[in-house]
Amino acid sequence: MKVKGAGRKSVIAAILAISLAGCSGGTGTGSDAGKTPESTEKAFNYTGAGPVTDQPDAKLSILATNAWTTNVDLSTAAIVKKIESNAGVKVDWDLIPPQNYADAVNPRLAAGTGLPDIVYLPDQDQLMKYINSGLFIPINDLVDKYGVNLKKIYEKSPSVKASLTTPDGKMYYVPQQTLTRNYMPVFMVNERWLKKLGLSEPTTLDEFTAMLRKFKTEDPNGNGKADEIPLSMESKFVPMAFGPAFGLDLSNNFYADDQGKVHFSYYEPAYKEYLTYLNGLYKEGLLGVDYASTTSDQVTSRISQDVTGATFNFSWYMSMVYSPLFKDYKPEEPIIKGILPLKGPHGDQFYIGRTPVSGIFGISKDSKNPELAFRFLDYAVSDEAQTYYTWGIKDDTYTEENGVKKFTDKGKDNEYIQKLGIGPVNLPNIQSTDSADSIVAPWHAKLDKELEKYVREPFPFVYALPDEASVESMSMPDITTYVEEMNFKFISGDASLDQFDKYIETLKSMNVEQVIAGRQAQYDRYKAAQK
C-alpha cells in the first residue's frame, strides 16, 4: 500500500496541541511571601482585549518551550508576533525544545535567581515545590483586578479554578488548556476486514477478543499469507485501552468511584481480572510478544502494509493518518474507524478523558512588572487569542462567513500552518473542538460527538499539602517501579497470577494506603472548592 497524506497529521496535532521532592512550608519563603509585588507601571484601564498597556516600550521576558517541529521558531512565528503586536508588548523569548525542556529548566529553577518575568513550568507543581520555594508570586489580587478572560474560564470550568487553587486559597499559575472529552484516544478497527469476515463492530470485550481471533486466522487482508497482526498499539496505550473495561483508570493511576472514594487502580481486585485477560491475549498471540516495545512508527507501518486490523490511539489518527495510508481511501468512507468503548465483564464502558490543565505559566518573583505580565497572560487566554491559536490568521488560513469559520487551502497545508505557529506551545493556548471538526473528515466529526458521552473525567489535578507531598514523594517512585515491573511479568506469564496476593501485600508494605489517603484528602478538597 502506498503511504498517502500522513503529513497532514501535524496540522491537527498542532491545532489540538497534543502534548505526558518533598515540601516544607505552605506559601513561599521570606517576609513578603504571599504578596503581589508593587508595579512600577502607571494605572492602565485593561478591558481584556489588546493592547494591555499604553507604554510604548513595554517589554517582557518569557521562558517557555519551542515548537515540536524542529524547523519552526515560535519566537518569529506570525501568530505569536500577532499576539505580541495586539498586546502592545515586545517579548524577549527564551525558547527551548520541548524534548529537553525539563532538563534545561529544572537547574534554573533550583538556582532560583535571575528568572524572566514569565516561566512555563516543566511540570504542574503538584507537590508545590516551586510555590513553597517562593519562586512565583500569588495572582489572586491580579485576577480580581485584571483577570477579565481568566474569570470567564473559571466561570465556564470551575474544575480549572479548583485545580489551580492551593489548600490555603491562593492561585499562582495561568493555565494552558486541552480538550477534555473530544478527540480522545479510542479503539479503532479496519472496517474492510470486518466486512470481509462478515463481522459487526465489537461492543463487548468478549466480542473484541473473538474478532481478534478471526483477524489472526482467517486472512482478512486476502493475500493468502498468515501475516496478520490482529492488534497493534504503543505500549503506553495498553492500560488506557483495556483498563476501563474493568472499571479502572490505569493511565492516571487513581480514580474516584461514584461515592467519592479514591482508589489506586493497580491495588484493586479488578486489576487481577485485567491482568488475567491480557495474559490470555498474550498466550494466544493476539497481543504481540513485542507489545511492550511497539512504537508509533511500527503501528503506522503495519497499517500501511494492511497487516494490522485493530489499534488504539488518539482519535484524530483515524481520519488524519491511518485511513489515508490506503491509496484508495475516500474521505466520505472510513477505513480505520473508531468504535464505542468495549463493555467489560461488570458492565463498565467508558474511555478516559483528559484533565483540562495541560500546562501552567507563572509570574516569577524577579518580575519588575508583574501587572503587565499578568495582563499579557490574561489577554493570551482570550477568545481573540484562541482564534489565532486554533484557526490562524483571517483571510489567510481561514475565512469567516455568517460566523462560520472554514480553513482555506493554506490552512490545510501542514508546512505553512506549522511555520505560522498554529497551536503555539509557548503561550497559554486553549484547544478548540470547532477547528478540529473542520479539519477532519465529516464522518469523523460526527463520530466524535457520538463518542463524547462515553468519555469519563480522569482523577483531577490537586495540590498536595506538605505531609501528603512527603509521603507521596517518598513512596510513589518505588511503588511505580514495582508496579511497572510486575505488570509486564504478569501479562507475559513470567510471574504467575497466583502471586497476585503477595503483590498486593508488597504494595501495602510500601505505604500505598497512606498515599491513597493523601489523594482522598486532596480529592475531598477539590470537590469542596467547586461548591
Salt bridges, closest charged atoms under 4 A:
GLU41 OE1 - ARG375 NH2 2.49
GLU84 OE1 - LYS81 NZ 3.53
ASP94 OD2 - ARG108 NH1 2.92
ASP168 OD2 - LYS170 NZ 3.99
GLU201 OE2 - LYS337 NZ 2.78
GLU218 OE2 - LYS214 NZ 3.33
GLU234 OE1 - LYS236 NZ 3.90
ASP257 OD2 - HIS263 NE2 2.85
GLU268 OE2 - HIS263 ND1 3.02
GLU273 OE1 - HIS346 NE2 2.91
GLU284 OE1 - ARG213 NE 2.84
ASP290 OD2 - ARG302 NH2 2.77
ASP328 OD1 - ARG192 NH1 3.13
ASP366 OD1 - LYS365 NZ 3.20
GLU371 OE2 - LYS145 NZ 3.45
ASP396 OD1 - LYS410 NZ 3.28
GLU400 OE1 - LYS394 NZ 3.97
GLU400 OE2 - LYS405 NZ 3.78
GLU415 OE2 - LYS419 NZ 3.42
ASP437 OD1 - LYS449 NZ 2.80
ASP448 OD2 - LYS449 NZ 2.97
GLU450 OE2 - LYS446 NZ 2.87
GLU468 OE2 - ARG525 NH1 2.94
GLU472 OE2 - ARG519 NH2 2.53
GLU485 OE2 - LYS489 NZ 3.14
